Amino acid sequence: MQLFSFSITDLTTFESVPYQEWVEMEDLPDVGKRFARTMLAANPDFRHRGMCVAIYDEAGKAVSVMPLDPLQ
């Protein structure tokens, strides 16, 4: 397992407070989708604004960026 950080971003000026979780690499897409659903439930204004779920490894390197709208 590795420690990953998940955040919502517009890839320019906005990035949410990161959420960290220990995850197996193969489980990243599922955890990313769960994170997206949770964030959208709490922040419905994120819908249809070009936001993404960004996933970073422990070194801060982006390992995945998924558009938020298709994950809804």
PDB file of N, CA, C and O in Angstrom:
ATOM      1  N   MET A   1       0.846  -1.187   0.000  1.00  0.00           N
ATOM      2  CA  MET A   1       0.000   0.000   0.000  1.00  0.00           C
ATOM      3  C   MET A   1       0.883   1.239   0.000  1.00  0.00           C
ATOM      4  O   MET A   1       1.995   1.250   0.527  1.00  0.00           O
ATOM      5  N   GLN A   2       0.342   2.266  -0.607  1.00  0.00           N
ATOM      6  CA  GLN A   2       1.032   3.550  -0.668  1.00  0.00           C
ATOM      7  C   GLN A   2       0.090   4.648  -0.201  1.00  0.00           C
ATOM      8  O   GLN A   2      -1.131   4.519  -0.298  1.00  0.00           O
ATOM      9  N   LEU A   3       0.670   5.731   0.306  1.00  0.00           N
ATOM     10  CA  LEU A   3      -0.122   6.877   0.732  1.00  0.00           C
ATOM     11  C   LEU A   3      -0.310   7.808  -0.462  1.00  0.00           C
ATOM     12  O   LEU A   3       0.663   8.277  -1.053  1.00  0.00           O
ATOM     13  N   PHE A   4      -1.571   8.073  -0.814  1.00  0.00           N
ATOM     14  CA  PHE A   4      -1.896   8.961  -1.920  1.00  0.00           C
ATOM     15  C   PHE A   4      -2.731  10.124  -1.408  1.00  0.00           C
ATOM     16  O   PHE A   4      -3.463   9.997  -0.426  1.00  0.00           O
ATOM     17  N   SER A   5      -2.611  11.254  -2.086  1.00  0.00           N
ATOM     18  CA  SER A   5      -3.418  12.436  -1.788  1.00  0.00           C
ATOM     19  C   SER A   5      -4.387  12.647  -2.935  1.00  0.00           C
ATOM     20  O   SER A   5      -4.013  12.525  -4.102  1.00  0.00           O
ATOM     21  N   PHE A   6      -5.620  12.959  -2.609  1.00  0.00           N
ATOM     22  CA  PHE A   6      -6.677  13.189  -3.579  1.00  0.00           C
ATOM     23  C   PHE A   6      -7.184  14.616  -3.402  1.00  0.00           C
ATOM     24  O   PHE A   6      -7.420  15.061  -2.279  1.00  0.00           O
ATOM     25  N   SER A   7      -7.350  15.326  -4.508  1.00  0.00           N
ATOM     26  CA  SER A   7      -7.925  16.667  -4.417  1.00  0.00           C
ATOM     27  C   SER A   7      -8.730  16.972  -5.671  1.00  0.00           C
ATOM     28  O   SER A   7      -8.567  16.339  -6.714  1.00  0.00           O
ATOM     29  N   ILE A   8      -9.608  17.966  -5.534  1.00  0.00           N
ATOM     30  CA  ILE A   8     -10.379  18.475  -6.663  1.00  0.00           C
ATOM     31  C   ILE A   8      -9.640  19.723  -7.138  1.00  0.00           C
ATOM     32  O   ILE A   8      -9.265  20.575  -6.332  1.00  0.00           O
ATOM     33  N   THR A   9      -9.434  19.825  -8.443  1.00  0.00           N
ATOM     34  CA  THR A   9      -8.701  20.961  -8.995  1.00  0.00           C
ATOM     35  C   THR A   9      -9.267  21.370 -10.345  1.00  0.00           C
ATOM     36  O   THR A   9      -9.873  20.565 -11.053  1.00  0.00           O
ATOM     37  N   ASP A  10      -9.059  22.635 -10.689  1.00  0.00           N
ATOM     38  CA  ASP A  10      -9.397  23.086 -12.041  1.00  0.00           C
ATOM     39  C   ASP A  10      -8.132  23.141 -12.903  1.00  0.00           C
ATOM     40  O   ASP A  10      -8.166  23.620 -14.037  1.00  0.00           O
ATOM     41  N   LEU A  11      -7.015  22.647 -12.356  1.00  0.00           N
ATOM     42  CA  LEU A  11      -5.710  22.573 -13.014  1.00  0.00           C
ATOM     43  C   LEU A  11      -5.075  23.940 -13.271  1.00  0.00           C
ATOM     44  O   LEU A  11      -4.056  24.032 -13.955  1.00  0.00           O
ATOM     45  N   THR A  12      -5.671  24.999 -12.726  1.00  0.00           N
ATOM     46  CA  THR A  12      -5.064  26.329 -12.883  1.00  0.00           C
ATOM     47  C   THR A  12      -4.928  27.030 -11.540  1.00  0.00           C
ATOM     48  O   THR A  12      -3.823  27.143 -11.010  1.00  0.00           O
ATOM     49  N   THR A  13      -6.043  27.502 -10.984  1.00  0.00           N
ATOM     50  CA  THR A  13      -5.956  28.328  -9.779  1.00  0.00           C
ATOM     51  C   THR A  13      -6.593  27.710  -8.537  1.00  0.00           C
ATOM     52  O   THR A  13      -6.341  28.171  -7.424  1.00  0.00           O
ATOM     53  N   PHE A  14      -7.407  26.682  -8.709  1.00  0.00           N
ATOM     54  CA  PHE A  14      -8.124  26.117  -7.555  1.00  0.00           C
ATOM     55  C   PHE A  14      -7.673  24.692  -7.276  1.00  0.00           C
ATOM     56  O   PHE A  14      -7.532  23.883  -8.194  1.00  0.00           O
ATOM     57  N   GLU A  15      -7.449  24.391  -6.001  1.00  0.00           N
ATOM     58  CA  GLU A  15      -7.223  23.016  -5.561  1.00  0.00           C
ATOM     59  C   GLU A  15      -7.794  22.870  -4.160  1.00  0.00           C
ATOM     60  O   GLU A  15      -7.489  23.664  -3.270  1.00  0.00           O
ATOM     61  N   SER A  16      -8.629  21.844  -3.967  1.00  0.00           N
ATOM     62  CA  SER A  16      -9.251  21.615  -2.662  1.00  0.00           C
ATOM     63  C   SER A  16      -8.203  21.160  -1.654  1.00  0.00           C
ATOM     64  O   SER A  16      -7.074  20.818  -2.007  1.00  0.00           O
ATOM     65  N   VAL A  17      -8.606  21.166  -0.406  1.00  0.00           N
ATOM     66  CA  VAL A  17      -7.758  20.605   0.643  1.00  0.00           C
ATOM     67  C   VAL A  17      -7.593  19.124   0.338  1.00  0.00           C
ATOM     68  O   VAL A  17      -8.587  18.428   0.129  1.00  0.00           O
ATOM     69  N   PRO A  18      -6.358  18.624   0.308  1.00  0.00           N
ATOM     70  CA  PRO A  18      -6.171  17.215  -0.061  1.00  0.00           C
ATOM     71  C   PRO A  18      -6.683  16.240   1.003  1.00  0.00           C
ATOM     72  O   PRO A  18      -6.664  16.518   2.202  1.00  0.00           O
ATOM     73  N   TYR A  19      -7.133  15.106   0.517  1.00  0.00           N
ATOM     74  CA  TYR A  19      -7.559  13.983   1.350  1.00  0.00           C
ATOM     75  C   TYR A  19      -6.515  12.897   1.139  1.00  0.00           C
ATOM     76  O   TYR A  19      -6.164  12.594  -0.002  1.00  0.00           O
ATOM     77  N   GLN A  20      -6.013  12.308   2.218  1.00  0.00           N
ATOM     78  CA  GLN A  20      -4.998  11.265   2.093  1.00  0.00           C
ATOM     79  C   GLN A  20      -5.556   9.916   2.514  1.00  0.00           C
ATOM     80  O   GLN A  20      -6.339   9.806   3.458  1.00  0.00           O
ATOM     81  N   GLU A  21      -5.127   8.891   1.782  1.00  0.00           N
ATOM     82  CA  GLU A  21      -5.560   7.524   2.092  1.00  0.00           C
ATOM     83  C   GLU A  21      -4.489   6.539   1.628  1.00  0.00           C
ATOM     84  O   GLU A  21      -3.839   6.741   0.602  1.00  0.00           O
ATOM     85  N   TRP A  22      -4.321   5.466   2.407  1.00  0.00           N
ATOM     86  CA  TRP A  22      -3.440   4.376   2.005  1.00  0.00           C
ATOM     87  C   TRP A  22      -4.210   3.500   1.024  1.00  0.00           C
ATOM     88  O   TRP A  22      -5.293   3.007   1.340  1.00  0.00           O
ATOM     89  N   VAL A  23      -3.647   3.307  -0.172  1.00  0.00           N
ATOM     90  CA  VAL A  23      -4.370   2.618  -1.247  1.00  0.00           C
ATOM     91  C   VAL A  23      -3.398   1.739  -2.036  1.00  0.00           C
ATOM     92  O   VAL A  23      -2.227   2.079  -2.205  1.00  0.00           O
ATOM     93  N   GLU A  24      -3.903   0.614  -2.510  1.00  0.00           N
ATOM     94  CA  GLU A  24      -3.160  -0.195  -3.479  1.00  0.00           C
ATOM     95  C   GLU A  24      -3.291   0.486  -4.837  1.00  0.00           C
ATOM     96  O   GLU A  24      -4.347   1.032  -5.157  1.00  0.00           O
ATOM     97  N   MET A  25      -2.240   0.457  -5.628  1.00  0.00           N
ATOM     98  CA  MET A  25      -2.228   1.143  -6.920  1.00  0.00           C
ATOM     99  C   MET A  25      -3.422   0.736  -7.793  1.00  0.00           C
ATOM    100  O   MET A  25      -4.016   1.584  -8.459  1.00  0.00           O
ATOM    101  N   GLU A  26      -3.772  -0.535  -7.793  1.00  0.00           N
ATOM    102  CA  GLU A  26      -4.869  -0.979  -8.654  1.00  0.00           C
ATOM    103  C   GLU A  26      -6.238  -0.493  -8.178  1.00  0.00           C
ATOM    104  O   GLU A  26      -7.209  -0.549  -8.932  1.00  0.00           O
ATOM    105  N   ASP A  27      -6.326  -0.014  -6.931  1.00  0.00           N
ATOM    106  CA  ASP A  27      -7.587   0.484  -6.395  1.00  0.00           C
ATOM    107  C   ASP A  27      -7.763   1.994  -6.570  1.00  0.00           C
ATOM    108  O   ASP A  27      -8.804   2.534  -6.198  1.00  0.00           O
ATOM    109  N   LEU A  28      -6.769   2.681  -7.128  1.00  0.00           N
ATOM    110  CA  LEU A  28      -6.834   4.140  -7.263  1.00  0.00           C
ATOM    111  C   LEU A  28      -8.079   4.629  -7.998  1.00  0.00           C
ATOM    112  O   LEU A  28      -8.724   5.563  -7.521  1.00  0.00           O
ATOM    113  N   PRO A  29      -8.449   4.039  -9.143  1.00  0.00           N
ATOM    114  CA  PRO A  29      -9.652   4.552  -9.831  1.00  0.00           C
ATOM    115  C   PRO A  29     -10.914   4.479  -8.969  1.00  0.00           C
ATOM    116  O   PRO A  29     -11.715   5.414  -8.967  1.00  0.00           O
ATOM    117  N   ASP A  30     -11.095   3.389  -8.246  1.00  0.00           N
ATOM    118  CA  ASP A  30     -12.286   3.245  -7.410  1.00  0.00           C
ATOM    119  C   ASP A  30     -12.281   4.241  -6.249  1.00  0.00           C
ATOM    120  O   ASP A  30     -13.311   4.837  -5.935  1.00  0.00           O
ATOM    121  N   VAL A  31     -11.132   4.417  -5.620  1.00  0.00           N
ATOM    122  CA  VAL A  31     -11.035   5.371  -4.513  1.00  0.00           C
ATOM    123  C   VAL A  31     -11.223   6.790  -5.041  1.00  0.00           C
ATOM    124  O   VAL A  31     -11.860   7.617  -4.388  1.00  0.00           O
ATOM    125  N   GLY A  32     -10.673   7.076  -6.219  1.00  0.00           N
ATOM    126  CA  GLY A  32     -10.863   8.387  -6.838  1.00  0.00           C
ATOM    127  C   GLY A  32     -12.325   8.675  -7.118  1.00  0.00           C
ATOM    128  O   GLY A  32     -12.791   9.792  -6.890  1.00  0.00           O
ATOM    129  N   LYS A  33     -13.057   7.683  -7.610  1.00  0.00           N
ATOM    130  CA  LYS A  33     -14.489   7.851  -7.874  1.00  0.00           C
ATOM    131  C   LYS A  33     -15.266   8.085  -6.580  1.00  0.00           C
ATOM    132  O   LYS A  33     -16.157   8.933  -6.524  1.00  0.00           O
ATOM    133  N   ARG A  34     -14.919   7.325  -5.544  1.00  0.00           N
ATOM    134  CA  ARG A  34     -15.595   7.498  -4.249  1.00  0.00           C
ATOM    135  C   ARG A  34     -15.335   8.900  -3.698  1.00  0.00           C
ATOM    136  O   ARG A  34     -16.245   9.553  -3.187  1.00  0.00           O
ATOM    137  N   PHE A  35     -14.076   9.360  -3.808  1.00  0.00           N
ATOM    138  CA  PHE A  35     -13.712  10.708  -3.363  1.00  0.00           C
ATOM    139  C   PHE A  35     -14.520  11.755  -4.144  1.00  0.00           C
ATOM    140  O   PHE A  35     -15.040  12.706  -3.561  1.00  0.00           O
ATOM    141  N   ALA A  36     -14.618  11.571  -5.472  1.00  0.00           N
ATOM    142  CA  ALA A  36     -15.360  12.515  -6.304  1.00  0.00           C
ATOM    143  C   ALA A  36     -16.822  12.590  -5.873  1.00  0.00           C
ATOM    144  O   ALA A  36     -17.372  13.685  -5.750  1.00  0.00           O
ATOM    145  N   ARG A  37     -17.458  11.440  -5.643  1.00  0.00           N
ATOM    146  CA  ARG A  37     -18.862  11.430  -5.225  1.00  0.00           C
ATOM    147  C   ARG A  37     -19.053  12.142  -3.886  1.00  0.00           C
ATOM    148  O   ARG A  37     -20.008  12.897  -3.702  1.00  0.00           O
ATOM    149  N   THR A  38     -18.135  11.892  -2.959  1.00  0.00           N
ATOM    150  CA  THR A  38     -18.210  12.529  -1.639  1.00  0.00           C
ATOM    151  C   THR A  38     -18.062  14.040  -1.749  1.00  0.00           C
ATOM    152  O   THR A  38     -18.815  14.791  -1.130  1.00  0.00           O
ATOM    153  N   MET A  39     -17.083  14.483  -2.542  1.00  0.00           N
ATOM    154  CA  MET A  39     -16.851  15.917  -2.706  1.00  0.00           C
ATOM    155  C   MET A  39     -18.032  16.585  -3.409  1.00  0.00           C
ATOM    156  O   MET A  39     -18.422  17.693  -3.042  1.00  0.00           O
ATOM    157  N   LEU A  40     -18.606  15.921  -4.415  1.00  0.00           N
ATOM    158  CA  LEU A  40     -19.752  16.499  -5.119  1.00  0.00           C
ATOM    159  C   LEU A  40     -20.981  16.581  -4.227  1.00  0.00           C
ATOM    160  O   LEU A  40     -21.764  17.526  -4.328  1.00  0.00           O
ATOM    161  N   ALA A  41     -21.151  15.607  -3.363  1.00  0.00           N
ATOM    162  CA  ALA A  41     -22.286  15.652  -2.436  1.00  0.00           C
ATOM    163  C   ALA A  41     -22.155  16.840  -1.482  1.00  0.00           C
ATOM    164  O   ALA A  41     -23.144  17.493  -1.150  1.00  0.00           O
ATOM    165  N   ALA A  42     -20.935  17.109  -1.049  1.00  0.00           N
ATOM    166  CA  ALA A  42     -20.693  18.214  -0.119  1.00  0.00           C
ATOM    167  C   ALA A  42     -20.578  19.567  -0.827  1.00  0.00           C
ATOM    168  O   ALA A  42     -20.829  20.609  -0.222  1.00  0.00           O
ATOM    169  N   ASN A  43     -20.198  19.551  -2.110  1.00  0.00           N
ATOM    170  CA  ASN A  43     -19.967  20.785  -2.867  1.00  0.00           C
ATOM    171  C   ASN A  43     -20.611  20.681  -4.256  1.00  0.00           C
ATOM    172  O   ASN A  43     -19.894  20.551  -5.248  1.00  0.00           O
ATOM    173  N   PRO A  44     -21.921  20.734  -4.347  1.00  0.00           N
ATOM    174  CA  PRO A  44     -22.570  20.559  -5.650  1.00  0.00           C
ATOM    175  C   PRO A  44     -22.183  21.622  -6.676  1.00  0.00           C
ATOM    176  O   PRO A  44     -22.374  21.414  -7.874  1.00  0.00           O
ATOM    177  N   ASP A  45     -21.643  22.752  -6.229  1.00  0.00           N
ATOM    178  CA  ASP A  45     -21.224  23.792  -7.163  1.00  0.00           C
ATOM    179  C   ASP A  45     -19.988  23.385  -7.981  1.00  0.00           C
ATOM    180  O   ASP A  45     -19.615  24.099  -8.912  1.00  0.00           O
ATOM    181  N   PHE A  46     -19.348  22.254  -7.651  1.00  0.00           N
ATOM    182  CA  PHE A  46     -18.217  21.750  -8.442  1.00  0.00           C
ATOM    183  C   PHE A  46     -18.678  21.132  -9.765  1.00  0.00           C
ATOM    184  O   PHE A  46     -17.863  20.913 -10.660  1.00  0.00           O
ATOM    185  N   ARG A  47     -19.973  20.850  -9.892  1.00  0.00           N
ATOM    186  CA  ARG A  47     -20.489  20.190 -11.095  1.00  0.00           C
ATOM    187  C   ARG A  47     -20.376  21.102 -12.322  1.00  0.00           C
ATOM    188  O   ARG A  47     -20.602  22.310 -12.255  1.00  0.00           O
ATOM    189  N   HIS A  48     -20.021  20.474 -13.435  1.00  0.00           N
ATOM    190  CA  HIS A  48     -20.003  21.131 -14.744  1.00  0.00           C
ATOM    191  C   HIS A  48     -19.147  22.399 -14.773  1.00  0.00           C
ATOM    192  O   HIS A  48     -19.515  23.387 -15.408  1.00  0.00           O
ATOM    193  N   ARG A  49     -18.001  22.365 -14.080  1.00  0.00           N
ATOM    194  CA  ARG A  49     -17.102  23.521 -14.045  1.00  0.00           C
ATOM    195  C   ARG A  49     -15.704  23.168 -14.534  1.00  0.00           C
ATOM    196  O   ARG A  49     -14.768  23.942 -14.334  1.00  0.00           O
ATOM    197  N   GLY A  50     -15.546  22.006 -15.175  1.00  0.00           N
ATOM    198  CA  GLY A  50     -14.238  21.612 -15.690  1.00  0.00           C
ATOM    199  C   GLY A  50     -13.274  21.123 -14.623  1.00  0.00           C
ATOM    200  O   GLY A  50     -12.061  21.125 -14.835  1.00  0.00           O
ATOM    201  N   MET A  51     -13.799  20.704 -13.480  1.00  0.00           N
ATOM    202  CA  MET A  51     -12.956  20.237 -12.381  1.00  0.00           C
ATOM    203  C   MET A  51     -12.457  18.815 -12.645  1.00  0.00           C
ATOM    204  O   MET A  51     -13.040  18.066 -13.429  1.00  0.00           O
ATOM    205  N   CYS A  52     -11.364  18.469 -11.969  1.00  0.00           N
ATOM    206  CA  CYS A  52     -10.763  17.138 -12.066  1.00  0.00           C
ATOM    207  C   CYS A  52     -10.447  16.610 -10.678  1.00  0.00           C
ATOM    208  O   CYS A  52     -10.296  17.375  -9.725  1.00  0.00           O
ATOM    209  N   VAL A  53     -10.350  15.296 -10.578  1.00  0.00           N
ATOM    210  CA  VAL A  53      -9.801  14.655  -9.391  1.00  0.00           C
ATOM    211  C   VAL A  53      -8.329  14.407  -9.697  1.00  0.00           C
ATOM    212  O   VAL A  53      -7.996  13.694 -10.645  1.00  0.00           O
ATOM    213  N   ALA A  54      -7.456  14.993  -8.897  1.00  0.00           N
ATOM    214  CA  ALA A  54      -6.017  14.791  -9.058  1.00  0.00           C
ATOM    215  C   ALA A  54      -5.541  13.874  -7.935  1.00  0.00           C
ATOM    216  O   ALA A  54      -5.896  14.059  -6.771  1.00  0.00           O
ATOM    217  N   ILE A  55      -4.739  12.891  -8.303  1.00  0.00           N
ATOM    218  CA  ILE A  55      -4.196  11.942  -7.328  1.00  0.00           C
ATOM    219  C   ILE A  55      -2.679  12.055  -7.360  1.00  0.00           C
ATOM    220  O   ILE A  55      -2.056  11.953  -8.417  1.00  0.00           O
ATOM    221  N   TYR A  56      -2.094  12.267  -6.182  1.00  0.00           N
ATOM    222  CA  TYR A  56      -0.654  12.447  -6.049  1.00  0.00           C
ATOM    223  C   TYR A  56      -0.060  11.355  -5.174  1.00  0.00           C
ATOM    224  O   TYR A  56      -0.691  10.903  -4.219  1.00  0.00           O
ATOM    225  N   ASP A  57       1.178  10.927  -5.510  1.00  0.00           N
ATOM    226  CA  ASP A  57       1.862   9.959  -4.660  1.00  0.00           C
ATOM    227  C   ASP A  57       2.516  10.679  -3.484  1.00  0.00           C
ATOM    228  O   ASP A  57       2.377  11.894  -3.339  1.00  0.00           O
ATOM    229  N   GLU A  58       3.222   9.934  -2.652  1.00  0.00           N
ATOM    230  CA  GLU A  58       3.828  10.521  -1.453  1.00  0.00           C
ATOM    231  C   GLU A  58       4.843  11.610  -1.769  1.00  0.00           C
ATOM    232  O   GLU A  58       5.056  12.507  -0.954  1.00  0.00           O
ATOM    233  N   ALA A  59       5.466  11.546  -2.930  1.00  0.00           N
ATOM    234  CA  ALA A  59       6.455  12.547  -3.336  1.00  0.00           C
ATOM    235  C   ALA A  59       5.799  13.794  -3.919  1.00  0.00           C
ATOM    236  O   ALA A  59       6.485  14.770  -4.225  1.00  0.00           O
ATOM    237  N   GLY A  60       4.471  13.770  -4.076  1.00  0.00           N
ATOM    238  CA  GLY A  60       3.760  14.911  -4.631  1.00  0.00           C
ATOM    239  C   GLY A  60       3.642  14.888  -6.142  1.00  0.00           C
ATOM    240  O   GLY A  60       3.201  15.863  -6.750  1.00  0.00           O
ATOM    241  N   LYS A  61       4.039  13.770  -6.754  1.00  0.00           N
ATOM    242  CA  LYS A  61       3.946  13.623  -8.210  1.00  0.00           C
ATOM    243  C   LYS A  61       2.531  13.186  -8.582  1.00  0.00           C
ATOM    244  O   LYS A  61       1.986  12.257  -7.985  1.00  0.00           O
ATOM    245  N   ALA A  62       1.937  13.859  -9.571  1.00  0.00           N
ATOM    246  CA  ALA A  62       0.603  13.481 -10.043  1.00  0.00           C
ATOM    247  C   ALA A  62       0.681  12.121 -10.724  1.00  0.00           C
ATOM    248  O   ALA A  62       1.461  11.931 -11.658  1.00  0.00           O
ATOM    249  N   VAL A  63      -0.123  11.185 -10.259  1.00  0.00           N
ATOM    250  CA  VAL A  63      -0.157   9.851 -10.858  1.00  0.00           C
ATOM    251  C   VAL A  63      -1.437   9.634 -11.657  1.00  0.00           C
ATOM    252  O   VAL A  63      -1.519   8.698 -12.453  1.00  0.00           O
ATOM    253  N   SER A  64      -2.443  10.495 -11.450  1.00  0.00           N
ATOM    254  CA  SER A  64      -3.682  10.384 -12.197  1.00  0.00           C
ATOM    255  C   SER A  64      -4.440  11.701 -12.101  1.00  0.00           C
ATOM    256  O   SER A  64      -4.465  12.350 -11.055  1.00  0.00           O
ATOM    257  N   VAL A  65      -5.055  12.079 -13.214  1.00  0.00           N
ATOM    258  CA  VAL A  65      -5.957  13.218 -13.255  1.00  0.00           C
ATOM    259  C   VAL A  65      -7.184  12.773 -14.040  1.00  0.00           C
ATOM    260  O   VAL A  65      -7.090  12.439 -15.221  1.00  0.00           O
ATOM    261  N   MET A  66      -8.339  12.771 -13.371  1.00  0.00           N
ATOM    262  CA  MET A  66      -9.580  12.291 -13.977  1.00  0.00           C
ATOM    263  C   MET A  66     -10.580  13.420 -14.029  1.00  0.00           C
ATOM    264  O   MET A  66     -10.824  14.056 -13.004  1.00  0.00           O
ATOM    265  N   PRO A  67     -11.178  13.702 -15.190  1.00  0.00           N
ATOM    266  CA  PRO A  67     -12.225  14.733 -15.256  1.00  0.00           C
ATOM    267  C   PRO A  67     -13.369  14.391 -14.304  1.00  0.00           C
ATOM    268  O   PRO A  67     -13.818  13.247 -14.248  1.00  0.00           O
ATOM    269  N   LEU A  68     -13.828  15.376 -13.567  1.00  0.00           N
ATOM    270  CA  LEU A  68     -14.858  15.145 -12.564  1.00  0.00           C
ATOM    271  C   LEU A  68     -16.239  14.885 -13.181  1.00  0.00           C
ATOM    272  O   LEU A  68     -16.958  14.009 -12.701  1.00  0.00           O
ATOM    273  N   ASP A  69     -16.619  15.605 -14.209  1.00  0.00           N
ATOM    274  CA  ASP A  69     -17.961  15.473 -14.768  1.00  0.00           C
ATOM    275  C   ASP A  69     -18.307  14.048 -15.198  1.00  0.00           C
ATOM    276  O   ASP A  69     -19.402  13.592 -14.869  1.00  0.00           O
ATOM    277  N   PRO A  70     -17.445  13.312 -15.914  1.00  0.00           N
ATOM    278  CA  PRO A  70     -17.803  11.931 -16.267  1.00  0.00           C
ATOM    279  C   PRO A  70     -17.921  11.012 -15.050  1.00  0.00           C
ATOM    280  O   PRO A  70     -18.585   9.979 -15.134  1.00  0.00           O
ATOM    281  N   LEU A  71     -17.295  11.361 -13.920  1.00  0.00           N
ATOM    282  CA  LEU A  71     -17.335  10.512 -12.732  1.00  0.00           C
ATOM    283  C   LEU A  71     -18.627  10.695 -11.952  1.00  0.00           C
ATOM    284  O   LEU A  71     -18.920   9.906 -11.054  1.00  0.00           O
ATOM    285  N   GLN A  72     -19.404  11.721 -12.277  1.00  0.00           N
ATOM    286  CA  GLN A  72     -20.632  11.997 -11.545  1.00  0.00           C
ATOM    287  C   GLN A  72     -21.604  10.883 -11.781  1.00  0.00           C
ATOM    288  O   GLN A  72     -22.715  10.911 -11.253  1.00  0.00           O
TER     289      GLN A  72
END
